[in-house]
Amino acid sequence: MPKLHDLLCKHLLREALDPISTVELEKPVAPLDEQRIDVYCELRAELPPPDALPHLGLVRRMAEVERRFLIEPFSSTPSVDSVDDNLRKKFNLHHGLKKAAKGAVLAKPALWVLSPGRPEEVLQGYAGASVVDWPSGFYRCAPELATWVVVLAELPKTADTILLRLLGPATMQLEALRELDALQLSETQRQPWIDMLADVRYLLDEAQEPSPEEQTIMTELRQRWEREKAELRAEGKAQAILTVLTARGCSVSDTVRQQVLGCKDPSVLDRWLARAATAASDAEVIAA
């Protein structure tokens, strides 16, 4: 499970963060160092407004804490030793960045540790404390560490945390996907989710001998992606019907408009679209 979880998180983060940052997966820490950073990002010079990327939710705010940042998702609650390894990679990276900058003052990259459960020893050992203006589940460690721990199980179950919770264990991912299903999203708002799930869908196709938990999340992700694509195709056909009628000078009543936009059956929509090209009225189209 950890290997598939690791791949899933990296690909979701790469797809999600690409509009606002350059993203490197498995970034080498140093030429002679075998350790690699799971996800390393640098914010772009110009960023789209937050309302253009609502699917990022709190991940957008996390990215803006420091323009260089690392994200380390864990499939199980990390130990102090595991976080020590992350910090070593971070400080070695910072050292290399400062050398490349030829002595210029360079802020430490922020490290975001994503933990499924509450890592008590880590929070105690690194003085991790909740922050007043951040939601539950966010803990900032001692300032000079430039490190945050996000306890995914403690996050509020809101639209702003769905992307973060998709980086958790399979049960949490499934819950987040089902919450996403229940949201009333426009076509524009849904498209980023479709793009991310499409990327993950092909990634999961390559998984070898998945466990029952992995198989469940793979099936759910595929079904979600296929359902979203089908709904978008239906919406496109419905809009095409209304466009054809309008272009031909036919008046479209609110009743017919709602019936066309509410139809999800592709065969019916195809029939209506063909009829829209010659029908004398909007009522004649949906009677076909």
N, C-alpha and C positions, 0 to 999 in steps of 0.2 A: 504493500500500500504506500509506504513513504516515497518510493521512486515515482509512481504515477502521480501522487499528490504533488510532488516537487515539479514535475513537468507541467501539470495542469496549472499550478499557480504561476509559474514563470511565463507561460504563454498568455494567460489571462492578463497579467500585469503588462506584458509587452504590448499587447493589443490596446489595452485601456489607456496606458500612459503615453503612447506614441504621439498623440496630438499636442501634448504639452511638454514633452521632453525627449531627448535622445535616450534610448534604452539599450543597455548591453546585458545580455545573459551570460552567465559563467565568465565574468570578467576576471582575467588573471590579476592577482594582487601585485606581483613583481615577476620579472623575467625568470628568476630561479626559484620561485615559490610555487608549489603545486596547488595551493589552496586558491579557490576562486570565489568571487562574490556572486550570489544567486542572481540578484537583480540590481544593477547600478544605473542611476539616471542623473541627467543634468538638464535642468529646465531650459527650454528654448527662450530666446531673447524676447520674442513676442508671443503672448498667450491668447488663445480664444477666450471670450468672456465666460464666466462660470455657467451662465444659463445656456450656452451652446453645447456644454458637455455635462448635462445633469446626471448621467449614469455614473460619473466618477464619484459623486457624493463626497464623503469625508476623505477619500484618497486624494482628491484635488487639494484639500486643505493641508494634508500631510506633506504633499509634494512641495508646497510653498513655504514650509517652515525653514528649509535651507535649500538653495538651488542645486546642490549636489547631495544625493541621498542614496542609501542602500536599503533594500527591503529583503528581509530574510524570513520567509514563511516556514513554520515548523508544522509537521504532521502530527506531532505529539508535544506536550508541554515540555519546554527545554529546561535543561539543567544549567547550573552556573558554569560548568565546563563548556557547554555548547555556546553560551553567550560570550564566554571568554574568547573562544575561537573567532566569533564574529567581531569582537572588539579588536583582536589582534589584526585581522584582515583590514578592518577599517583604519586603524592607526598606521599600518604599513602603506595603505593606499594614500592616506593623507600625506605621509612623508614623501612618497613618490610625486604626488601632485605639487607639493611645495618645491621640490627640486626642479621639476619641469617649469615652475613659475619663476625660477631663479631668485628666490628669496622674498618674493612678494608675499604680503600677508594674505593667508588663505584660510577661510573658516573651515573647521572640521566638517566633513560630510555628516549628515544626520543618519543614524542607524535606526531603522524601524524593525523591531522584532515582533513578528506576528505569532502569537501563542494560542492554541485552541483553548487551553485551560489556564488557571491562575498559577504562575510560577513563583510560589511563595519565597523560596530561597533566593531567587534572582531579584525579586523586588526588595527583599530585606537587605541583601548584600550590596546592591547598587543604589540603595535609597530611592527606589521607585515610588513616586507619589502621584495621586490623582491631581488633575489640574482643573481649576474652577471653571474655566471657559471651554473645556472639552467634555464630550459625553462620557458616561461611565464606560470603563474598559480601557481608557487611555491613561498610561502612567509615564511620567517623565522621570528619568534617572538623574543622578547628580549632574549639574549643569556642564561641567567640563567633559563629561562623557559624550555629550550630544547624542544621547540614546533614549529611545522611547520603547516601551513595551505595550503592545495592544493585545488585550485579552479578549479574543473573539467571542467567547461564551458570555461575556459581560456587556457586550455592545447592545444598545437599544435596538429593537427590531423595527427599524424604520427604513424607508427607501434609501436614505443616505448611507446606510451600512450594508446594503445588499452586496455590492461588489466585494467589500472586505470579508463578509461572511461566506462568499463563494470561494474564499481562499482557506476555509477551514476544513475539518474532516467531512467525510461523505454525508453523514446525517445532517450536518449544518448546511452543506451545499444544497441538498435536496430541499430543505426547508426554505432556503433563500430563493431557489428557483420557483417554488410554488407561490411564494410571496410576489415574485416578479410576475407570475401569471395573473395574479389578482389585480395588478396595477392597471389603471386606465391610461395607456400611453398612446401618443400620436404616432404616426408613421415615422416622423423624424426622430422622436425619442426612442423608438424601438430599434431603429437601424443599428446603432452602436452595439446593442446587445446581440443582435443577429450576427454581426461581423465577428464578435468575440466567440460566440458559440460555434460559428462555422469553423474558425481556426482550431478550436478545441476538439470539435467533432472529428476532424481528420487526424489530429494527434492521437485521440483515443482509439481510432481504428487500428493503430500500430501496436497497441498494448498486447503483450503476450501473457496468456494464462491469467486473466484477471480474477481476483477474488470475488466472492459474492457481492461484497460492498462496492467494489470497483465496477462490477457488471451493472449494478443498480444505477450508479451515477452516470455511467456511460449511456445506458438506455434512456435515462431521463434527459440527458443533454441532447442526444440525437432527436428524441421526440420533440423537445422544445424547439430546436433549430428547424426541424421540418414543419412544425405547426406554424411558427412565425413566418417562414417563407410562403406557406400556403395562404396565410391570412393577408400578407402583403400583395400576393398575386391577385387575390380576390378583390382587394381594395383598388388595385390598379385597373382591373377590368370594370369595376363599378364606376370609377371616375371616367373611364373611357366612354361608357354608355352615355353618361350625362353630358360629356363634352360633345359627342356626336350629335345628340339631340339639340343641344344649344346651338351648335354650328349650323344645323339645318333650319334653325328658326323655330323649333318646336318649344312650346312652353312646358316647363316641368313643374308639376305641382309638388307641394311639400310631402304629400302622401307617397307619391311615386318615388321621389328622391330618397325618402327614408327606407322604402322597400328595396330599392336598388342598393343603397349603401349598406343595408343590413343583411343582404344575401351573401352567403359564404359558399354556396354550391357552384363549383366552377363550370359544370355543364349547363346550368341554368343561366349563368352570367354570359357564357359563350353564345347561347341561343338569343338572349336579349341583345347582345352586342351586334349580332348579325342582323337582327330585326330593326335595330335603331337606325340603320343606314337607309331604310325605305319606309318605315312606319309613318303614318299620317299624324299620329299623336303619341304622347307619352304612355297613355293607357294601353294603346295597341301594342307597345313594346312588352309590357309585363304580362299581357294576355297571351303572348306567343308561347 
